[in-house]
Amino acid sequence: MKLEYSVEMLSDWHVGSGLDSGPAADAVVLKDDDGLPYIPGKTMKGLIRDALADILSVSGNLVNEKVVIKIFGVEATSKKNYSQPGTAFFSDVTIPSQEKQEVIKNSLSSFLFRRISSTKINKNGVAEPKSLRTMEVTIPLKLTGFILIDDNTAEEEIKVLQMAFKWVRSLGMNRNRGLGRCKISVLN
């Protein structure tokens, strides 16, 4: 079964590429081959897994831990020398194809990004030398992705994933500084 969902970014956001652009920015946004921002499937998978771990730690009876293990699998640890892969596949989360084509056709991709700067302020209220940092961010957008789920237990897995969607409030870098606020919703 295919669970389609949207990620509506409510503020500027930064999912980083790990690269810089020289003097222009210390951190640039991850972009696809067309120069458009996206969220990797593995990033979404990690966010959803973390949300479910939080839910389980708050109240173990809200979600079935066996369903969480089925979705995400089990990693090998020092206590267990085996791993078990999860059954769900998380696609990259991208700008919907119709909007993407409009952006490309009209050469609008540069308008999706801006740069913000910050600096460290010492206890006297003065900027620390050499502490200026500039980051490229993406403006608020609506992106879509999907999760492929095993048909045999899809209903229970969808309920668990929907609960996790509601738990995730932000993603990407500098979440505690106001970047990356988001809302995840099921489309189908």
NUKOLMAR-525773 format. One record per residue: residue in one letter; x, y, z of N, C-alpha, C, O in turn. Coordinates in steps of 0.05 Angstrom, whole numbers, padded with zeros to 5 digits, always signed. Each point is the difference from the previous one (the first is absolute). Layout:
N
AXYZXYZXYZXYZ...
This chain:
188
M+00017-00024+00000-00017+00024+00000+00018+00025+00000+00022+00000+00012K-00032+00020-00025+00015+00025-00002-00014+00022+00017-00023+00007-00006L+00037+00003+00026-00011+00021+00017+00013+00026-00009+00024+00005+00004E-00040+00012-00017+00010+00026-00009-00005+00021+00021-00020+00000+00014Y+00039+00018-00011-00002+00021+00021+00013+00026-00010+00016+00000-00019S-00023+00021+00033+00012+00026-00006+00015+00010+00024-00008-00006+00023V+00029+00022-00028+00014+00014+00021-00002+00029-00006+00012+00010-00019E-00028+00004+00034-00004+00029-00004+00019+00015+00018-00002-00001+00025M+00022+00014-00036+00019+00015+00015-00012+00027+00007-00009+00014-00017L+00008-00008+00043-00013+00024+00010+00020+00023+00005-00008+00022+00006S+00034-00028-00008+00020+00020+00004+00023-00006-00019+00000-00021-00013D+00020+00039+00012+00024-00007-00015+00012-00026+00011-00004-00006+00023W+00017-00009-00040+00011-00025+00009+00027-00006-00014+00006+00010-00022H+00009-00028+00034+00026-00007-00010+00005-00030+00004+00004-00009+00023V-00005-00006-00044+00010-00028+00000+00026+00002-00015+00000+00004-00025G+00022-00008+00039+00026+00006-00011+00012-00021-00018-00005-00024+00002S+00022+00034-00019+00016-00017-00018+00026-00008+00012+00014-00018-00009G-00006+00032+00030+00027-00005+00012+00021+00016-00014+00024-00002+00007L-00032+00019-00026+00019+00015-00016-00003+00030+00006-00019+00008+00013D+00039+00007-00021-00002+00030+00002+00002+00011-00028+00006-00015-00020S-00010+00041+00017+00003+00012-00026+00020+00022+00001-00003+00022-00011G+00025-00027+00025+00022+00019+00002-00009+00023+00018-00012-00004+00021P+00018+00029-00030-00007+00023+00017-00030+00006+00001-00009+00015+00017A-00007-00027-00035-00028+00007-00001-00016-00013+00023-00017+00013+00011A+00023-00038-00004-00014-00013+00022+00017-00022+00011+00014-00014-00014D-00016+00010+00041+00014-00021+00013-00014-00027-00002+00012-00021+00003A-00038+00022-00008-00016-00024-00002-00021+00004-00022-00016+00019+00001V+00015-00037-00021-00019+00003-00021-00021-00023+00001+00005-00021+00012V-00028+00026-00023-00022-00018+00000+00005-00024-00019+00013+00004-00021L-00023-00027+00028+00002-00024-00017-00019+00005-00024-00024+00006+00004K+00034-00010-00028-00016+00005-00024+00002-00024-00019+00019-00015+00000D-00041+00011-00015-00001-00022-00020+00015+00009-00025+00012+00021-00001D-00013-00038-00020+00014+00006-00025-00010+00025-00014+00015+00012-00016D-00040-00004+00022-00011+00025-00012+00005+00024+00018-00009+00022-00007G+00024-00025+00028+00006+00023+00018-00022+00007+00019-00001+00022+00010L-00018-00041-00005-00022+00005+00018+00003-00015+00026+00012-00022+00001P-00022+00033+00021+00004-00012+00026-00017-00026+00003-00022-00002-00012Y+00031-00016+00028-00015-00024+00006+00009-00011+00027+00020+00008+00011I-00036-00026+00000+00006-00013+00025+00005-00030-00006-00018-00013-00011P+00042+00003+00017+00005-00028-00006-00019-00019+00015-00008+00006+00022G+00001-00028-00035-00017-00020+00013+00012-00010+00026-00015-00005+00019K+00041+00002-00018+00013-00010+00025-00003+00021+00023-00001-00007+00023T+00000+00033-00030-00004+00020+00020-00029-00002+00011-00004+00002+00025M-00015-00005-00042-00028-00003+00009-00003-00025+00016-00013+00000+00021K+00025-00022-00029-00001-00025+00014+00011+00004+00029-00012-00010+00019G+00034+00024-00017+00012+00005+00026-00017+00017+00018-00003-00005+00024L-00010+00026-00036-00018+00018+00015-00024-00016+00011-00007+00003+00023I-00004-00019-00040-00024-00016+00008+00008-00020+00021-00015-00005+00019R+00038-00008-00023+00009-00020+00020+00005+00014+00027-00008-00011+00021D+00021+00035-00021+00004+00014+00025-00026+00008+00013-00003-00001+00025A-00016+00010-00041-00026+00008+00011-00013-00024+00014-00011+00003+00022L+00012-00026-00035-00012-00024+00013+00015-00009+00025-00012-00010+00018A+00038+00014-00018+00016-00006+00024-00009+00018+00023-00002-00009+00023D-00003+00035-00030-00009+00019+00021-00028-00009+00010-00005+00001+00024I-00013-00008-00042-00026-00008+00008+00001-00025+00017-00014-00002+00021L+00031-00017-00028+00003-00025+00016+00011+00007+00028-00008-00013+00020S+00026+00032-00018+00012+00007+00026-00020+00015+00018+00001-00002+00024V-00019+00017-00037-00021+00014+00016-00022-00019+00009-00007+00000+00023S-00002-00016-00041-00021-00019+00006+00002-00024-00019-00007+00002-00023G+00016-00024+00034+00004-00024-00016-00026-00012-00011+00002-00017-00019N-00025+00025+00029-00025-00012-00010-00013+00015-00022-00021-00008-00011L+00033+00031+00002-00012+00015-00022+00006-00012-00027-00016+00001-00018V+00039-00014+00016+00007-00014-00025+00010-00028+00006+00011-00005+00022N-00014-00012-00041+00009-00028+00003+00029-00001-00008+00007+00005-00024E+00011-00012+00042+00028+00000-00005+00007-00021-00022+00019+00005-00015K-00034-00026+00013+00005-00020-00021-00005+00011-00028+00014-00007-00019V-00034+00025+00017-00005+00013-00026+00023+00019-00007+00008+00001-00023V+00002+00013+00043+00023+00019-00004+00024-00016-00010+00014+00008-00019I-00009-00031+00031+00022-00017-00008-00004-00011-00028+00018-00001-00016K-00043-00006+00009-00006-00009-00027+00005+00022-00021+00012-00006-00021I-00019+00030+00027+00004+00023-00018+00029+00006-00004+00010+00002-00022F+00005+00000+00044+00028+00010-00001+00021-00021+00003+00024+00005-00006G-00031-00029+00016+00020-00020+00004+00014+00003+00026-00007+00017+00017V+00028-00033-00013+00016+00000+00024+00029+00001-00008+00009-00016-00017E+00007+00033+00030+00028+00002-00005+00015-00019+00018-00008-00005+00023A+00031-00005-00032+00017-00017+00017+00011+00017+00022+00007+00023-00004T-00005-00035+00028+00011+00014+00023+00020-00018+00013+00005-00022-00009S+00007+00031+00031+00019-00016+00014-00014-00025+00013+00013-00020+00004K-00039+00022+00001-00015-00022+00012-00009-00020-00022-00003-00024+00005K-00003+00035-00029-00009-00016-00022+00019+00002-00023+00007+00023-00008N+00001-00045-00003+00019+00002-00022-00014-00003-00028+00013-00007-00019Y-00038+00012+00018-00015-00001-00025-00016+00026-00004-00006+00014+00020S-00001-00009-00044-00018+00023-00006-00022-00011-00017+00002-00021-00013Q-00024+00036+00014-00024-00008-00015-00009+00025-00015-00006+00020+00012P+00005-00021-00039-00009+00024-00015-00030+00005+00004-00016-00018+00005G+00009+00043-00007-00028+00008+00001-00014-00006-00027+00013-00005-00020T-00039+00005+00021-00015-00006-00025-00009+00024-00015-00010-00002-00022A+00012+00026+00034-00009+00025-00013+00022+00013-00016+00023+00000+00009F-00030+00011-00032+00018+00016-00016-00009+00029+00000-00023+00006-00005F+00041+00013+00012-00006+00028+00001+00012+00014-00024+00025-00001-00004S-00041+00013-00013+00010+00014-00024+00011+00027+00009-00005+00009+00023D+00020+00004-00041+00008+00028+00005-00025+00017+00000-00020-00007-00013V+00021+00029+00027-00023+00019+00001+00008+00023-00017+00020+00014+00005T-00036-00009-00026+00007+00020-00020-00023+00019-00006-00023-00004+00008I+00030+00025-00023-00021+00018-00010-00017-00016-00019+00011-00014-00017P-00038+00016+00019-00017-00015-00018+00007+00005-00029+00008+00023-00007S-00010-00043-00011+00010+00002-00027-00011+00023-00016+00015+00012-00015Q-00041-00006+00018-00011+00023-00016+00013+00026+00008+00007+00016-00017E-00005-00011+00044+00013+00024+00010+00030+00001-00008+00010+00021-00007K+00003-00045+00008+00028-00002-00007+00004+00009-00029+00019+00015-00006Q-00036-00025-00012+00003+00008-00028-00004+00029-00004+00013+00012-00017E-00032+00001+00031-00004+00029-00001+00024+00015+00009+00008+00020-00013V+00005-00028+00035+00023+00013+00010+00023-00002-00020+00014+00020-00006I-00010-00044-00005+00022-00004-00020-00006+00016-00025+00018+00014-00010K-00042-00016-00001-00007+00013-00025+00003+00030+00002+00009+00013-00020N-00015-00001+00042+00001+00029+00004+00026+00009+00014+00002+00024+00007S+00017-00041-00004+00026+00006+00013-00004+00014+00027+00012+00021+00004L-00028-00033+00013-00006+00012+00026+00015-00012+00023-00004+00008+00023S+00021-00028-00028+00013-00015+00022+00015+00019+00019+00001-00005+00024S+00012+00025-00034+00016+00018+00017-00017+00015+00021+00010+00008+00021F-00036-00005-00027-00019+00013+00018-00009-00017+00024-00013+00009+00018L+00021-00035-00019-00008-00018+00022+00020+00001+00023-00006-00012+00021F+00028+00026-00024+00021+00000+00020+00007+00029+00008-00004+00019-00015R+00013-00017+00040+00012+00025+00009+00021-00007+00020+00004-00023+00008R+00011+00043+00001+00022-00004+00019-00006+00015+00026-00010+00022+00000I+00016-00036+00022-00003+00013+00026+00028-00002+00014+00015-00019-00004S-00009+00039+00020+00025+00001+00013-00004+00002+00030-00020+00010+00010S+00040-00020+00005-00001+00001+00029+00029+00003+00009+00019-00007-00014T-00016+00017+00038+00027+00003+00012-00002-00005+00030-00022+00003+00012K+00044-00010+00000+00000-00005+00029+00005+00026+00014+00018+00016-00007I-00035-00011+00027+00002+00024+00016+00012-00007+00028-00010-00019+00012N+00030+00033-00003+00012-00006+00026-00016+00012+00022-00021+00013-00004K+00030-00017+00029-00015+00008+00023-00003+00031+00002-00017+00010+00015N+00034+00005-00029-00001+00029+00000-00018+00010-00023-00003+00025-00003G-00009-00043-00012-00018+00009-00021+00014+00007-00026-00011+00013-00017V+00036-00022+00014+00017+00006-00023+00004-00025-00016+00003-00022+00011A-00004+00025-00038+00004-00023-00017+00028-00011+00003+00020+00015+00000E-00018-00042+00002+00026-00013+00002+00014+00001-00027-00013-00002-00021P+00039+00007+00020+00014+00001-00025-00002-00027-00015+00001-00022+00012K-00003+00024-00039-00001-00024-00018-00022-00019+00007+00003-00024-00005S-00026+00034+00016-00022-00018+00006-00024+00003-00018-00020-00013+00004L+00022+00030-00024-00022+00004-00019-00004-00026-00017+00019-00009-00012R-00043-00001+00011-00007-00023-00015-00024+00006-00017-00019+00013+00009T+00020-00022-00035-00022+00005-00018-00010-00027-00010+00015-00018-00007M-00042+00015+00008-00012-00025-00008-00021+00005-00021-00015+00019+00001E+00015-00036-00022-00021+00001-00020-00025-00015+00011+00003-00022+00012V-00026+00034-00015-00025-00013+00009-00020+00000-00023+00003+00016-00019T-00022-00033+00021-00022-00002-00020-00024+00014+00011-00006-00003+00024I-00009+00017-00040-00024+00013+00009-00022-00021+00006+00003-00023-00009P-00024+00030+00023-00021-00020+00006-00012-00010-00026-00007+00015-00018L+00005-00042+00016-00011-00013-00024-00017-00024+00009+00001-00008+00024K-00016-00003-00042-00014-00025+00005+00013-00022-00018+00002+00004-00024L+00007-00025+00036+00013-00022-00014-00017-00026+00004-00016-00001+00018T+00021-00018-00035-00015-00026+00003+00020-00023-00002+00021+00001-00013G-00030-00023+00025+00016-00025+00000-00019-00023+00004-00024+00003+00003F+00035-00027-00003-00017-00024+00006+00016-00020+00015+00025+00000+00001I-00040-00018+00012+00012-00023+00014-00013-00025-00011-00025-00002-00001L+00041-00017-00008-00011-00026-00009-00001-00018+00025+00020-00004+00014I-00043-00009-00010-00005-00016+00024-00010-00027-00009-00014-00003-00020D+00022-00018+00035-00009-00027-00005-00031-00001+00002-00011+00008+00020D-00002-00018-00041-00029-00001-00001-00013-00016+00023-00023+00005+00007N+00037-00025+00003-00012-00018+00020-00007+00014+00026-00020-00007+00013T+00036+00026-00005-00006+00014+00026-00001+00030-00004+00005+00015+00019A-00012-00006-00043+00001+00029-00006-00018+00017+00018+00008+00022+00007E-00031-00032+00000-00019+00017+00016+00012+00007+00027-00001+00024+00008E+00013-00043+00006+00012+00005+00026+00025+00018-00003+00004+00018+00016E+00012-00022-00037+00024+00016-00004-00008+00029-00007+00014+00018+00009I-00035-00015-00025-00009+00027-00007-00008+00016+00025+00006+00023+00003K-00020-00036+00015-00008+00013+00026+00024+00009+00015+00001+00023+00011V+00020-00040-00009+00024+00007+00014+00015+00023-00013+00009+00019+00013L-00007-00020-00040+00013+00022-00015-00015+00026+00003+00012+00021+00002Q-00039-00022-00003-00015+00025+00003+00004+00013+00028+00001+00024+00002M+00002-00041+00018+00005+00011+00027+00028+00013+00000+00003+00022+00011A+00016-00034-00024+00027+00012-00001+00000+00026-00016+00013+00019+00007F-00029-00018-00029-00002+00025-00016-00009+00023+00018+00011+00022-00002K-00030-00027+00020-00010+00021+00017+00021+00009+00021-00001+00022+00009W+00019-00040-00002+00020+00005+00020+00023+00018-00011+00011+00016+00015V-00005-00019-00040+00022+00015-00012-00009+00029-00004-00020+00005-00014R+00035+00013+00025-00007+00029-00002+00021+00016-00016-00006+00022-00009S+00030-00033+00006+00021+00014-00015+00020-00020-00010+00002-00023+00010L+00013+00032-00030+00021-00017-00011+00023+00017-00010-00003+00024-00005G+00026-00037+00001+00023+00014-00010+00017+00013+00022-00004-00005+00023M+00022+00022-00032+00019+00014+00017-00013+00024+00014-00018+00012-00011N+00028-00006+00035-00008+00023+00016-00030-00001+00007-00013+00021+00001R+00003-00045+00005-00028-00002+00008-00006+00015+00026-00022+00011+00003N+00041-00011+00015-00004+00014+00025+00003+00030-00003-00004+00015+00020R+00010-00005-00044+00002+00029-00005-00022+00010-00018+00002+00022-00011G-00022-00039+00007-00023+00009-00016-00001-00009-00029-00020+00005-00014L+00041-00018+00005+00000-00010-00028-00014-00027-00001-00001-00015+00019G-00010+00009-00042-00011-00027-00006-00026-00007+00012-00007-00024+00001R-00009+00043+00008-00026-00007+00011-00017-00012-00023+00000+00010-00022C-00014-00032+00028-00014-00014-00022-00025-00014+00011-00004-00003+00024K-00013-00004-00044-00024-00016+00006-00001-00022-00021+00002+00005-00024I-00004-00030+00034-00001-00023-00018-00029-00010-00001-00012-00005+00021S+00002+00001-00045-00028-00009-00003-00002-00023-00021+00015-00001-00019V-00033-00018+00024-00005-00021-00019-00016+00011-00024-00019+00016+00004L+00026-00024-00028-00014+00010-00024-00021-00020-00010-00020+00009-00011N+00023-00035+00015-00020-00018-00010-00015-00015+00021-00017-00017-00005
